[in-house]
């Protein structure tokens, strides 16, 4: 199945899938999701190459905005800053308690 508003990038090195990312386009914005690299393959530029591919594609398609999310103070936040992203705003995140009662159908 193909969707022109989605790109799933899979980086292969030495016949092994080592990194991936997902780019979704909507309303002039490209959202970056699921950026991941195998722990033993980190710091080799694989995620950076995938993000650069997305950036070039965005420019070629007319220059939409690119956005992503990271937890403040996390490794990801530092990484995205190093590869050129800038913080534009922060948001509050809500979650359910870690322990919830078991769900039972009524």
GIGI-V759429 format. One line per field, one symbol per residue. burial: # if it has 16 or more other C-alpha atoms within 10 Angstrom, else .. A space follows every 50 residues. Layout:
burial: ???
//
This chain:
burial: ........###......########....###..###........###.# #..##..#.....#.#..........#..#.................... ......
//
